[in-house]
Amino acid sequence: MAYLGEEIKKLGFGLMRLPKIGDVIDVEQTKQMVDRFLEAGFTYFDTAWAYAGSEDAIRQALVERYPRESFKLATKNAAWISCKTREEAMAQFDTSLKQTGAGYFDFYLLHNLGEHRTRYFDDFDMWSFVQEKKKEGLIRHVGFSFHSTPEELEEILKAHPEMEFVQLQINYGDWENPAIQSRACYEMARKYGKPVIIMEPVKGGMLANPPEPVAEIFRKADASASCASWAIRFAASLEGVITVLSGMSNLEQMEDNLSYMKDFTHLSDGEQKTLDEAREALAKIPLIPCTTCNYCAKVCPNAIGISGSFTAMNYLTLYRDPAAAKRQADWLIGGHGKKAAAECIKCGRCEEVCPQHIQIREELEKVAAAL
């Protein structure tokens, strides 16, 4: 089904977690992934001004190698990151145009609205700015991504009915999660007739490799299907969905996603029951719901390895292997020039920008004690 007059297949290429060589995006492997994605008939690519190196990489891997009309490109404006004036916020758009070389954006999003972040878009009147760019032909469709409560989402949708779509975090793990409220936010968007683009369908990779009790449920139902396939098909089976973004980091993930999304079929009633059972099993395991978006890292004044600490802690919770968890911490924190959890100064700036509403200071204390 077409939304906003666009025929877009149900899998989008999320460009937040591209393959890397060291700390630099591997453009050559990204080119191979772009080629396979397009060969399979998919066209939607999602980047952002805030994704370090991503816009530049997709210029080299996609824009400079394919006709502009052969793909859809989305990027985002994060006015709440380091912007003190409207001019600085607007400059992100020009930077994105230059870095991508795209000429125009098919989809342009005001990025990560919710809580205190929304006021930056209000104060700088970015709402009228994006409409001006749309009139100029530099944007085809305008929407926003959102991480907060359904009540706040309704306020924004009432205030800005001109927004054409909403990008939401939706996955089976967060569907009934009281902190994320995936289901309630999805239903609010549909109440106002807005089609939805889904992000974090695999929850930053956590649902691709879920705890063994969850993985066992999926294996019993279909031994040939990857755990990630269950998560992405759940999201893609919802009504009113433009596309589901998968943050693919290597060719193996790309091939797996293409294998079941090229000829996508909605979940059957039996498959939905399997997912319900998996959700119940997952809810019994107390993991830190970090998706490694690293917005916290952008505002931390002491360079604490927050997401690395949480990944290591979740590893300990899932696999009960302190040595392996310590290796994870050494690599993800010290190996990337970050400081240990014990060095947190508890300023709380990280908690103000965390889309998952994690009590970061409290969790870092637990990490420090455990690792």
PyMOL commands that set and color helices and strands:
alter all, ss='L'
color gray80, all
select helices_A, chain A and resi 27-39+54-63+68-70+86-100+115-123+126-135+150-159+182-191+203-205+212-221+227-236+251-261+269-283+295-299+306-319+322-332+334-336+341-343+349-353+360-370
alter helices_A, ss='H'
color red, helices_A
select strands_A, chain A and resi 11-14+20-21+24-25+44-46+72-77+105-113+139-146+165-169+196-199+241-246
alter strands_A, ss='S'
color yellow, strands_A
deselect
rebuild
show_as cartoon
